[in-house]
Amino acid sequence: MAMTEWQIIGQLLVQKGLITISGLKKALEEQEEHGGLLGTILIKLGLIDEEKLYKVLTEQFGTKYVKLHNMKILHTTIEQIPAKFATHYKLIPIDYRDNTITVAMSNPLDIHTLDDLRLLLKKEIKTVLASESDIVDAIKKYYGVGADTIEKITPESSRGKIASIQLQVTEDIVKSAEDASIIKFVNQILLEAFRDRATDIHIEPYENELNIRYRIDGVLYDTKIPPNIKNFQSAIISRIKIMANLDIAERRLPQDGRIKIRIAEDEVDLRVSIVPTPFGEAVVIRLLSGNIFYGLEKLGLLKKDLLIFEELIKSPHGIIFVTGPTGSGKTTTLYAALNKINNKEKKILTIEDPIEYQIKGITQIQVHPKIGLSFSAGLRTMLRHDPDIMMVGEVRDYETAEITIRVALTGHLVFSTLHTNDAAGGVTRLIDMGVEPFLAASSVVAFIAQRLVRVICSKCKTRIKPNSEALKELEVKPKDASKVEIYEGKGCDACKHTGYKGRTAIYEILVITEPIRELILNRSSSVRIKKMAVSLGMRTLRQDGWNKVKLGITSPSEVIRVTQEEEAVE
C-alpha cells in the first residue's frame, strides 16, 4: 500500500476519534525513520487498541479480519506456501480449496506481493486481514523456528527426506558450521529461547529426528522446528562447539563450555554441556541473564519469614544451609542474601561451581577439580584472605562439611547448600556424611528448604471451585467452600496456553533453637525434628505453598506437584 493510502487511514482514525493528530504525526515520523506499516506502529506506540484499529481497517479494505491464535490450520494448507515466502512476505495460508489459497496478511492490498505469489505458486490468491504479530507467531507455530533458514540451505532433491550426515573431516565440519545460514539458525534458536524466558535449551538427537525443547518456568516444552532439521544436525552441533570454544573433532567424549552473547541490552551467559549418544551428540544449554538478579524482598518470602531471614543473615557467625533439589533456586536465594549484607565494611568470599552471577564487591572463586581446586582446597585458601562472610556453593562430602563447620566455629558467617527434601533432612544429611551431632548442633544457625512454584498468569487468572483436597489443606469446612477464593490460569497467548507465567519460591525455615539442638545431640530422626519445629511455629513447604494459593499467587495443583513427597505433619 502506498504511503498516501496509509495517511488516508490515519486521517480516518483521527476523524473517528481513535487517535489524535499529534499521535498520527508521531507515528508517521516513526514510519519515515524506521519503515513498517502505520497500523503496526500505532499499536507499538500504544496509540490505539489492536481491536479498534482492525475494525476500521476491515471497513477500509472491504475484507474479513481473523484472529490466527483461535484458528487451526491444516498441514495440507501450510505446505502450499514455502516457509521462505511466508517469512519474507509476512503472510500465512489459512485455507486451500479449488486451487485457491486464502492467505492472512497485515496489508491485504499489497498488489505486488499478491502478483508475486500468483506467479510463483501458479494458484489463485484470496486475502484476509490479520495483525502482523499474529502472523509472525503463526509462522513460528506452523513452520517452526528458523524454518526459512533451513529451507534456503536444503537442496530441492532432499527436502522431506531424512539424510544421515556423518562428517569425518575437521575442515568439512568447520566449513559447514560456518555457513552463514547455520549461524543464523543457531542464533534464531538462542533468541527464541531468550524471548520465551527459557532457562535451558535441550537439543536431542534420535534415529530419524532431532528434537529441540525449551525449559520454561521449570517445565520442558517442545519447540516447533522444520522436519528436515535432522539433515543439519552435525553442522548445528559444530556451530555450538565453535561458539563455546570446544573441540569440534571430538564426538566420543562429553564436553563442557561457555558462551557469552548480547541480546539487545542483555548480556546472556550460556553454559554448554555436550554428551555423546548412539544417534549423535546431545546438547543442553543453560541460559543465565546477568540482568535477572533478585533482591531478598522479591524471592517470595511472606512477611514473617522475611523478618526471620533478615535476622538470620545478620548472625555474626555460624552456617546457614539452603536445601532442596537441583533447580529449586537455592543459588538465587544465596546471592540475594549476600547482596543484602554486601558492604564495604565486610570481606565476602565465595567458592562456587559454577559462578552463575558476578556480584560487585564480592570475591568469587570457580571450582576447578582437574587442577586440584576443590571446595575443600579452596576453603582452606579462602581463610588466609581474612574473610568476614563466606559462601560455599555446595557441601557434598565430609571433608568440605568438616572445614565449613570449623570456619563457622572460628567466628565466620557461612552460607552453603545441601541436597535434601526438607529442612529437617539437612540435619540427618550432615550426620550421614560423618559430622558429629555436637558439631552440627553448635555450628548451624538454620536450615532453609525451598521449592519453585509457577505463578498464575495475570492475563487469564480465573477463580475456581476448591475440591475436597484443597478444602482439607486450607482447613475449610465444605459448607464454607463458597467463601474460599482460589485461582488457576485458563491459558492464553501471553502464557503460551500454560496458565502460568514466571515462578516464585515457597520456603520452610528451620531455626536451630535450644529444643531442636537437644534433638540433634540425641541423634533424633528428621521426622521428630520436623514435628518439634512445627510445634514451635515453623511453616512447612506445603503450608507455605497453600498460603500462596490463598493469596492467589499459585494454584493448588502446582503446590501439590512440587511438594508431593511431603506428608502432613501432625
QUIGIQUI-V352825 format. One record per pair of residues at least 6 apart in sequence whose C-alpha atoms are under 6 Angstrom apart, sorted by sequence separation. I is the first residue (numbers start at 1). GAP is how many residues later the second one is. D is the distance in whole Angstrom. If there is no record, write none. Layout:
I,GAP,D  I,GAP,D
//
This chain:
13,6,6  14,6,6  86,6,6  95,6,6  204,6,6  214,6,6  261,6,6  262,6,6  275,6,6  367,6,6  395,6,6  491,6,4  495,6,6  549,6,6  95,7,5  204,7,5  214,7,5  241,7,6  261,7,5  275,7,5  367,7,6  491,7,5  94,8,6  203,8,6  213,8,5  260,8,6  274,8,6  491,8,4  93,9,6  94,9,6  203,9,5  213,9,4  260,9,5  274,9,5  490,9,5  93,10,4  202,10,6  213,10,5  238,10,6  273,10,6  489,10,4  92,11,5  202,11,5  212,11,6  259,11,5  273,11,5  92,12,5  201,12,6  258,12,6  272,12,6  91,13,6  201,13,5  244,13,5  258,13,5  272,13,5  351,13,6  353,13,6  91,14,5  200,14,6  244,14,5  258,14,6  271,14,5  348,14,5  349,14,5  350,14,5  351,14,5  352,14,5  353,14,5  545,14,6  78,15,6  200,15,5  244,15,5  257,15,5  271,15,5  349,15,6  350,15,6  351,15,6  352,15,6  198,16,6  199,16,6  256,16,6  270,16,5  198,17,5  256,17,5  270,17,5  77,18,6  198,18,5  255,18,6  269,18,6  77,19,5  108,19,6  255,19,5  269,19,5  210,20,5  254,20,5  268,20,6  73,21,6  209,21,5  254,21,4  268,21,4  542,21,6  394,22,6  464,22,6  100,23,6  102,23,6  104,23,6  106,23,6  267,23,6  389,23,6  391,23,6  393,23,6  394,23,5  395,23,6  463,23,6  464,23,5  99,24,6  100,24,5  101,24,5  102,24,5  103,24,5  104,24,5  105,24,5  106,24,5  252,24,6  376,24,5  388,24,6  389,24,5  390,24,5  391,24,5  392,24,5  423,24,5  463,24,4  100,25,6  102,25,6  104,25,6  105,25,6  106,25,5  389,25,6  391,25,6  423,25,6  462,25,5  104,26,6  106,26,5  423,26,5  462,26,6  422,27,5  461,27,6  462,27,6  461,28,5  460,29,5  460,30,6  508,31,6  149,32,6  457,32,6  508,32,5  456,33,6  508,33,5  409,34,6  507,34,5  398,35,5  405,38,6  506,38,6  146,39,5  348,39,6  506,39,6  296,40,5  347,40,5  350,40,5  295,41,5  347,41,5  348,41,5  349,41,5  350,41,4  351,41,5  352,41,4  294,42,6  346,42,6  348,42,6  350,42,6  351,42,6  457,42,5  457,43,4  456,44,4  457,44,5  455,45,5  454,46,6  455,46,6  455,47,5  454,48,6  455,48,5  454,49,4  453,50,6  453,51,6  452,52,6  453,52,6  452,53,4  451,54,6  451,55,5  450,56,6  450,57,5  177,58,5  449,58,6  176,59,6  449,59,5  448,60,6  177,61,6  448,61,5  177,62,5  447,63,5  64,64,5  65,64,5  66,64,5  83,64,6  84,64,4  446,64,6  63,65,6  64,65,6  65,65,6  83,65,5  446,65,4  487,65,6  446,66,5  486,66,6  445,67,6  488,67,5  163,68,5  487,68,6  207,72,6  206,73,6  205,74,6  441,76,5  204,78,5  147,79,5  170,79,6  203,79,6  144,80,4  145,80,5  203,80,5  144,81,4  202,81,6  144,82,5  202,82,5  201,83,6  437,83,6  438,83,6  201,84,5  437,84,5  200,85,5  200,86,4  199,87,6  200,87,6  199,88,5  318,90,5  317,91,6  317,94,5  323,94,5  325,94,5  317,95,5  318,95,5  319,95,5  320,95,5  321,95,5  322,95,5  323,95,5  324,95,5  317,96,4  319,96,6  321,96,5  323,96,6  324,96,5  323,97,6  324,97,6  455,98,6  456,98,5  455,99,5  425,101,5  424,102,5  424,106,6  1,109,5  328,123,5  328,124,6  318,125,5  319,125,5  320,125,6  322,125,6  323,125,6  324,125,6  318,126,5  319,126,5  320,126,5  321,126,5  322,126,5  323,126,5  324,126,6  318,127,6  322,127,6  300,204,5  300,205,5  217,285,6
//
